[in-house]
Amino acid sequence: MLDHLIGLVKVRVVRGVNLAVRDLRSSDSYVVVRMDNQKLKTRVIKKSTNPEWNEELTLSIEDPAVPIRLEVFDKDMFADDSMGNAELDIRPLVEVVKMKLQDVADNTVVKKLVPNRQNCLAQERHNIYLRGEGEARSCC
């Protein structure tokens, strides 16, 4: 696996807003983050339709064309209920990291991502270069 490793991507799962009620009055929700054969989960937040996870999950990137898939579930005794999903294209982040940015100031917006049907973004995102860490971040 390390022979093909391009880098690492950190996914911060912050919160869910007005999630569907899947139990009697609420939901016991968690998020599964997948990329290729990697699968990571957040903890379960019980009895909330507005859960706050504030968790950071790290995935290794072998092929930037493979999207990150997020799926929200309601934890149940026998079978967990799917509550929704989205895919994130990480190619724009990988492109920023590969740029030769020696003369670019720290925290410079080098690319903007506009919401569309393919990227599932709720709002415009900016890819920012962080000089000291040699990485790119996507933020609003």
DACORKA-V271252 format. One record per residue. N is the residue number from 1. PSI is psi in degrees with one decimal (999 if undefined). BURIAL is # if it has 24 or more other C-alpha atoms within 12 Angstrom, else .. Layout:
[[N/PSI/BURIAL] [N/PSI/BURIAL]]
This chain:
[[1/-40.6/.] [2/-23.3/.] [3/-31.2/.] [4/7.0/.] [5/123.1/.] [6/-37.3/.] [7/-166.5/#] [8/149.2/#] [9/132.1/#] [10/128.1/.] [11/120.1/#] [12/115.7/#] [13/108.5/#] [14/-64.1/.] [15/167.1/#] [16/145.8/#] [17/124.6/.] [18/50.6/.] [19/159.7/#] [20/147.5/#] [21/119.6/.] [22/-14.1/#] [23/-158.8/.] [24/-51.7/.] [25/-6.9/.] [26/-156.7/.] [27/153.4/#] [28/85.8/#] [29/153.1/#] [30/164.3/#] [31/137.2/#] [32/129.2/#] [33/125.2/#] [34/146.3/#] [35/120.6/#] [36/-124.5/.] [37/10.1/.] [38/140.6/.] [39/120.9/.] [40/150.5/#] [41/149.1/#] [42/173.5/#] [43/162.3/#] [44/130.4/#] [45/114.1/#] [46/143.2/.] [47/54.8/.] [48/135.2/#] [49/1.4/#] [50/60.8/.] [51/148.9/#] [52/112.1/#] [53/-46.3/#] [54/51.4/.] [55/145.3/.] [56/123.0/.] [57/138.6/#] [58/129.3/.] [59/150.0/#] [60/141.4/#] [61/120.3/#] [62/-37.1/#] [63/108.4/#] [64/-14.1/#] [65/-15.2/.] [66/120.9/.] [67/160.9/#] [68/130.0/#] [69/128.1/#] [70/134.3/#] [71/133.8/#] [72/133.6/#] [73/155.3/#] [74/122.4/#] [75/126.6/#] [76/170.2/.] [77/-45.7/.] [78/-51.4/.] [79/127.7/.] [80/141.4/.] [81/132.7/.] [82/137.9/#] [83/-7.5/#] [84/164.4/.] [85/165.3/.] [86/158.6/.] [87/142.2/.] [88/127.1/#] [89/120.1/#] [90/-1.6/#] [91/-40.6/#] [92/-36.6/#] [93/-43.2/#] [94/-38.6/#] [95/-41.7/#] [96/-43.3/#] [97/-34.4/#] [98/-14.0/.] [99/148.7/.] [100/100.4/.] [101/36.7/.] [102/-35.8/.] [103/9.4/.] [104/133.4/.] [105/153.2/.] [106/146.7/.] [107/27.5/.] [108/132.8/.] [109/117.6/#] [110/-10.6/#] [111/142.0/#] [112/141.1/.] [113/124.2/#] [114/138.0/.] [115/137.8/.] [116/178.1/.] [117/-25.9/.] [118/-34.4/.] [119/-5.5/.] [120/23.8/.] [121/142.5/.] [122/-25.7/.] [123/166.4/.] [124/138.9/.] [125/150.2/.] [126/132.6/#] [127/122.6/#] [128/136.1/#] [129/131.0/#] [130/105.0/.] [131/-50.1/.] [132/-27.3/.] [133/-7.9/.] [134/38.6/.] [135/170.6/#] [136/147.6/#] [137/149.2/#] [138/126.7/#] [139/171.2/#] [140/999/.]]
